[in-house]
Amino acid sequence: MCRNIKPLFNFEPPVTEDEVRAAALQYVRKVSGFTRPSHANEAAFEAAVDEISAISRKLLGSLETNLPPKDRAEEAMKAKARNIRRFGETPRRAAV
């Protein structure tokens, strides 16, 4: 699975259209092997992103849970802590 695709369900504030499209774009890039399609494949690539976005929105709208929504800021802090444990603290660039 592409590591750049983030979970989108059960967050407060709710997922945005841009986030759904970004996840669809990452999926299509992964499946197709193209970071950016050639001109000949551009229409098919964009159509796939549009269709996957629509299907993802439909899926997210139909899912149910009894759990309270997750806080985005809290989840971002948890992810940052996991990355530090995994990769160590990255040195900060000095201001020029």
N, CA, C and O of each residue as an XYZ file, in Angstrom:
384
protein
N       0.847     -1.185      0.000
C       0.000      0.000      0.000
C       0.883      1.235      0.000
O       1.950      1.252      0.613
N       0.442      2.233     -0.671
C       1.174      3.491     -0.759
C       1.175      4.173      0.607
O       0.115      4.372      1.200
N       2.333      4.523      1.100
C       2.432      5.132      2.433
C       1.886      6.547      2.460
O       1.597      7.075      3.533
N       1.738      7.173      1.296
C       1.249      8.549      1.253
C      -0.268      8.632      1.350
O      -0.810      9.722      1.536
N      -0.956      7.521      1.230
C      -2.409      7.533      1.346
C      -2.757      7.419      2.827
O      -2.405      6.438      3.481
N      -3.440      8.415      3.342
C      -3.782      8.477      4.759
C      -5.215      8.021      4.981
O      -6.056      8.185      4.098
N      -5.511      7.445      6.157
C      -6.905      7.128      6.474
C      -7.749      8.403      6.434
O      -7.297      9.465      6.864
N      -8.959      8.296      5.924
C      -9.823      9.462      5.769
C     -11.117      9.367      6.561
O     -11.865     10.343      6.634
N     -11.394      8.226      7.147
C     -12.669      8.009      7.813
C     -12.617      8.374      9.292
O     -11.625      8.120      9.975
N     -13.696      8.971      9.768
C     -13.943      9.243     11.182
C     -12.978     10.263     11.778
O     -12.362     10.018     12.814
N     -12.856     11.403     11.114
C     -12.030     12.494     11.621
C     -12.880     13.729     11.853
O     -13.911     13.929     11.211
N     -12.428     14.541     12.774
C     -13.056     15.836     13.039
C     -11.980     16.891     12.886
O     -10.993     16.832     13.620
N     -12.098     17.834     12.000
C     -13.193     18.021     11.064
C     -13.186     16.941      9.983
O     -12.162     16.302      9.744
N     -14.329     16.743      9.336
C     -14.452     15.687      8.328
C     -13.496     15.899      7.156
O     -12.976     16.993      6.936
N     -13.290     14.830      6.426
C     -12.420     14.849      5.253
C     -12.911     15.875      4.223
O     -14.113     16.094      4.071
N     -11.971     16.486      3.531
C     -12.324     17.461      2.492
C     -12.259     16.810      1.115
O     -11.684     15.734      0.952
N     -12.850     17.467      0.137
C     -12.792     16.986     -1.245
C     -11.341     16.904     -1.721
O     -10.976     15.972     -2.438
N     -10.520     17.867     -1.331
C      -9.112     17.874     -1.728
C      -8.368     16.662     -1.170
O      -7.519     16.086     -1.850
N      -8.682     16.279      0.056
C      -8.023     15.116      0.657
C      -8.438     13.823     -0.042
O      -7.610     12.936     -0.250
N      -9.705     13.716     -0.400
C     -10.180     12.528     -1.119
C      -9.499     12.459     -2.478
O      -9.042     11.392     -2.889
N      -9.425     13.583     -3.178
C      -8.788     13.608     -4.499
C      -7.293     13.300     -4.392
O      -6.751     12.590     -5.239
N      -6.629     13.817     -3.375
C      -5.199     13.545     -3.196
C      -4.951     12.053     -2.975
O      -3.993     11.496     -3.510
N      -5.812     11.406     -2.186
C      -5.670      9.969     -1.955
C      -5.921      9.192     -3.251
O      -5.214      8.228     -3.544
N      -6.921      9.609     -4.020
C      -7.208      8.952     -5.297
C      -6.035      9.122     -6.255
O      -5.660      8.180     -6.954
N      -5.463     10.305     -6.290
C      -4.315     10.570     -7.155
C      -3.137      9.673     -6.763
O      -2.488      9.098     -7.637
N      -2.856      9.547     -5.478
C      -1.771      8.681     -5.035
C      -2.025      7.227     -5.423
O      -1.105      6.515     -5.825
N      -3.272      6.794     -5.299
C      -3.616      5.426     -5.671
C      -3.381      5.195     -7.164
O      -2.773      4.197     -7.552
N      -3.858      6.107     -7.991
C      -3.704      5.960     -9.446
C      -2.217      6.007     -9.818
O      -1.773      5.256    -10.685
N      -1.460      6.874     -9.176
C      -0.013      6.922     -9.437
C       0.642      5.585     -9.105
O       1.476      5.091     -9.863
N       0.265      5.009     -7.982
C       0.853      3.747     -7.559
C       0.486      2.622     -8.521
O       1.353      1.863     -8.955
N      -0.786      2.517     -8.850
C      -1.255      1.439     -9.708
C      -0.693      1.565    -11.127
O      -0.297      0.570    -11.734
N      -0.661      2.789    -11.646
C      -0.212      2.994    -13.028
C       1.308      2.995    -13.156
O       1.846      2.683    -14.218
N       1.998      3.345    -12.074
C       3.446      3.463    -12.157
C       3.906      4.809    -12.684
O       5.102      5.023    -12.878
N       2.970      5.718    -12.917
C       3.289      7.059    -13.423
C       3.166      8.081    -12.312
O       2.149      8.140    -11.622
N       4.198      8.883    -12.139
C       4.065     10.031    -11.251
C       3.265     11.099    -11.969
O       2.414     11.774    -11.389
N       3.565     11.226    -13.241
C       2.840     12.157    -14.106
C       2.679     11.466    -15.444
O       3.679     11.086    -16.053
N       1.452     11.288    -15.929
C       1.251     10.536    -17.167
C       1.702     11.326    -18.392
O       1.784     12.554    -18.366
N       1.989     10.598    -19.455
C       2.299     11.244    -20.729
C       1.035     11.910    -21.261
O      -0.067     11.650    -20.778
N       1.204     12.757    -22.243
C       0.045     13.440    -22.835
C      -0.962     12.425    -23.374
O      -2.171     12.633    -23.284
N      -0.458     11.332    -23.932
C      -1.336     10.301    -24.502
C      -2.180      9.618    -23.424
O      -3.296      9.181    -23.702
N      -1.664      9.524    -22.210
C      -2.380      8.833    -21.127
C      -3.076      9.773    -20.154
O      -3.727      9.317    -19.215
N      -2.950     11.067    -20.365
C      -3.466     12.044    -19.409
C      -4.970     11.933    -19.186
O      -5.428     12.007    -18.046
N      -5.742     11.759    -20.251
C      -7.202     11.682    -20.118
C      -7.620     10.452    -19.314
O      -8.494     10.542    -18.451
N      -7.002      9.306    -19.594
C      -7.331      8.083    -18.862
C      -6.928      8.209    -17.393
O      -7.650      7.758    -16.504
N      -5.784      8.818    -17.149
C      -5.282      9.024    -15.790
C      -6.244      9.899    -14.991
O      -6.622      9.546    -13.874
N      -6.642     11.039    -15.556
C      -7.560     11.955    -14.875
C      -8.936     11.328    -14.672
O      -9.564     11.533    -13.633
N      -9.408     10.564    -15.660
C     -10.702      9.885    -15.520
C     -10.655      8.886    -14.361
O     -11.608      8.773    -13.591
N      -9.546      8.170    -14.245
C      -9.396      7.207    -13.144
C      -9.396      7.924    -11.802
O     -10.038      7.463    -10.858
N      -8.683      9.050    -11.702
C      -8.655      9.814    -10.450
C     -10.066     10.287    -10.098
O     -10.477     10.196     -8.942
N     -10.809     10.791    -11.086
C     -12.177     11.253    -10.838
C     -13.081     10.119    -10.361
O     -13.852     10.291     -9.417
N     -12.986      8.960    -11.015
C     -13.836      7.828    -10.644
C     -13.491      7.303     -9.245
O     -14.384      6.997     -8.455
N     -12.221      7.204     -8.950
C     -11.814      6.704     -7.633
C     -12.187      7.703     -6.545
O     -12.552      7.304     -5.439
N     -12.100      8.992     -6.846
C     -12.546     10.015     -5.882
C     -14.025      9.836     -5.569
O     -14.428      9.863     -4.406
N     -14.834      9.654     -6.613
C     -16.277      9.487     -6.425
C     -16.589      8.232     -5.615
O     -17.428      8.262     -4.716
N     -15.919      7.139     -5.932
C     -16.139      5.881     -5.209
C     -15.701      6.025     -3.755
O     -16.362      5.514     -2.851
N     -14.588      6.721     -3.530
C     -14.099      6.927     -2.161
C     -15.076      7.761     -1.344
O     -15.347      7.448     -0.184
N     -15.611      8.833     -1.953
C     -16.608      9.655     -1.244
C     -17.836      8.821     -0.894
O     -18.379      8.938      0.204
N     -18.274      7.974     -1.836
C     -19.433      7.118     -1.595
C     -19.139      6.144     -0.445
O     -19.982      5.945      0.430
N     -17.961      5.547     -0.447
C     -17.570      4.634      0.622
C     -17.544      5.354      1.966
O     -18.123      4.873      2.940
N     -16.879      6.500      2.025
C     -16.780      7.239      3.287
C     -18.146      7.665      3.803
O     -18.366      7.710      5.013
N     -19.066      7.979      2.893
C     -20.412      8.369      3.286
C     -21.256      7.219      3.799
O     -22.224      7.436      4.529
N     -20.900      5.993      3.424
C     -21.714      4.845      3.834
C     -21.159      4.112      5.052
O     -21.851      3.272      5.628
N     -19.932      4.411      5.453
C     -19.340      3.737      6.616
C     -19.959      4.243      7.915
O     -20.357      5.404      8.015
N     -20.034      3.354      8.909
C     -20.573      3.707     10.218
C     -19.601      3.244     11.293
O     -18.873      2.267     11.118
N     -19.604      3.961     12.403
C     -18.790      3.568     13.548
C     -19.442      4.052     14.826
O     -20.195      5.026     14.826
N     -19.143      3.361     15.913
C     -19.599      3.793     17.231
C     -18.523      4.587     17.956
O     -18.771      5.141     19.027
N     -17.329      4.642     17.377
C     -16.222      5.360     17.998
C     -16.353      6.862     17.769
O     -16.877      7.292     16.742
N     -15.882      7.654     18.717
C     -15.903      9.108     18.503
C     -14.896      9.481     17.418
O     -13.916      8.764     17.214
N     -15.127     10.598     16.719
C     -14.185     11.016     15.670
C     -12.802     11.293     16.252
O     -12.659     11.761     17.382
N     -11.778     10.985     15.434
C     -10.401     11.241     15.839
C     -10.058     12.704     15.575
O     -10.530     13.307     14.611
N      -9.240     13.249     16.436
C      -8.789     14.626     16.289
C      -7.585     14.653     15.350
O      -6.611     13.931     15.566
N      -7.650     15.478     14.315
C      -6.569     15.514     13.318
C      -5.232     15.922     13.916
O      -4.205     15.318     13.605
N      -5.232     16.931     14.765
C      -3.981     17.411     15.353
C      -3.353     16.334     16.230
O      -2.139     16.128     16.199
N      -4.178     15.653     17.004
C      -3.675     14.586     17.872
C      -3.099     13.439     17.045
O      -2.040     12.908     17.377
N      -3.786     13.058     15.976
C      -3.297     11.984     15.105
C      -1.997     12.383     14.413
O      -1.121     11.541     14.216
N      -1.860     13.656     14.042
C      -0.619     14.138     13.422
C       0.536     14.058     14.410
O       1.648     13.689     14.035
N       0.281     14.401     15.674
C       1.332     14.308     16.699
C       1.751     12.853     16.925
O       2.935     12.566     17.098
N       0.780     11.937     16.923
C       1.098     10.513     17.077
C       1.959     10.021     15.916
O       2.920      9.279     16.117
N       1.606     10.440     14.703
C       2.375     10.038     13.514
C       3.794     10.580     13.577
O       4.747      9.886     13.222
N       3.932     11.817     14.026
C       5.267     12.413     14.154
C       6.099     11.639     15.183
O       7.281     11.380     14.958
N       5.488     11.276     16.295
C       6.186     10.502     17.331
C       6.599      9.130     16.790
O       7.702      8.664     17.078
N       5.731      8.479     16.013
C       6.085      7.184     15.412
C       7.272      7.333     14.474
O       8.178      6.499     14.473
N       7.268      8.400     13.674
C       8.369      8.627     12.739
C       9.675      8.882     13.474
O      10.726      8.412     13.039
N       9.629      9.612     14.572
C      10.843      9.874     15.353
C      11.363      8.574     15.949
O      12.570      8.332     15.948
N      10.454      7.725     16.463
C      10.890      6.431     17.001
C      11.502      5.570     15.901
O      12.488      4.867     16.125
N      10.913      5.632     14.726
C      11.369      4.788     13.623
C      12.648      5.297     12.982
O      13.572      4.520     12.739
N      12.714      6.598     12.704
C      13.828      7.155     11.939
C      14.760      8.040     12.757
O      15.830      8.414     12.275
N      14.380      8.379     13.973
C      15.179      9.301     14.768
C      14.819     10.736     14.435
O      14.134     11.008     13.449
N      15.279     11.629     15.253
C      15.008     13.065     15.048
C      15.802     13.536     13.842
O      16.998     13.263     13.743
N      15.162     14.230     12.940
C      15.880     14.779     11.792
C      16.447     16.132     12.168
O      15.760     16.959     12.768
N      17.704     16.355     11.814
C      18.295     17.665     12.160
C      17.601     18.785     11.419
O      17.227     18.640     10.255
N      17.435     19.880     12.088
C      16.788     21.043     11.472
C      17.828     21.820     10.695
O      18.986     21.925     11.099
N      17.391     22.361      9.575
C      18.302     23.169      8.755
C      18.535     24.506      9.431
O      17.623     25.110      9.996
N      19.758     24.943      9.358
C      20.097     26.246      9.936
C      19.549     27.350      9.050
O      19.553     27.241      7.824
N      19.083     28.400      9.679
C      18.571     29.555      8.921
C      19.726     30.248      8.228
O      20.805     30.417      8.796
N      19.482     30.643      7.001
C      20.543     31.304      6.225
C      20.349     32.779      6.215
O      21.143     33.502      5.613
